[in-house]
Amino acid sequence: MSKPQSPQLDRGFTLIEIVVVTGLISMLLITVSNMFMATITSNIRTSARQQIKEEGSYALGQIEFMLKNSAKLEENSLVQICQTGMNQIKFLSPDGFTTELKLEGTQIASNSAFLNSSLIVASNLNFDCARNPGGEYYVDISFSLAKANTTAIENFQPITESFNHMVLLRN
């Protein structure tokens, strides 16, 4: 007599079960990796935007300080003293030396220093100079800063910030 066969042959997984589980795990991994990439992209963009705002505020503060404390406006290298649409401005500093602010390449520059780092690209530097009814000079300063493209994420959507401030000259 032979022994009856026991139902132990059903212990394995079928091909369909393995394919379904593999598909579900793949979908889960894709979802998790997309969420991870979105978080990294957001952090990089936030960090770049913060750096742009810090450098823009610094540059604007330095320009404002220098212009407020200037002794007088002087003729710049484009033979302009005070008019709208100037892309550079020159003035006599309290120490008796002249300072000219302008865009050099991708950086805002004075005679002695750059006001933004090489990682930040400056553009559209503009000085609109005029006199108010009281005869005092005022200068409306505007420029744009953007993060230099250093990663594929930043190449996708450039991060740009515009800055604008009006300064009333003391002298």
C-alpha positions, 0 to 999 in steps of 0.5 A: 500500500502506498501512503496518501500524498499530503498537501505539502506541495502548496508551500511556494509562491506562484509567479503571479504573486511574485510579480504583483509583490514586486510591482507594489514594492517598485511603486512604493520605492518610486514614490519614496524616492520622488518625495526624497528628491522633492525635499532635497530640491526644496532645501537647495532652492530655499538655501539659494534664495536665502543666500541671494537675499542676504547678499542683496541686502548687504550690497544694498546696505553698503551702497546706501551707506556710501551714498548717504555719507558721500560729500558730493556726486561726481562725473562718472566714466560715462560723463554722467553726474545725476540723471535717470538710467545710469548704470554707474555712479561716482561720488566723493567720499568723506575721506576725500577719495572718489568711489565709483559703483558699477557692474563689473562682469557679474558683480557689483563693484566699488573701487576697492571691493565686490559687493556680492560673491562670484556665486551670485550673478548681479544684473540690471544695476541702475541708478536713477538720480534726481533732485527733489523740490528742496534741491537735495539729490536722491538716488533710486538704486535697483538691481537683480541677483540670481544664483549662478547655476551650479547644479542640475536642480538650479538649472531647471528653474533659475532663482532671481530676486530684485532689489530696489531702494531710494537714498536721500543724499545728505550733501 
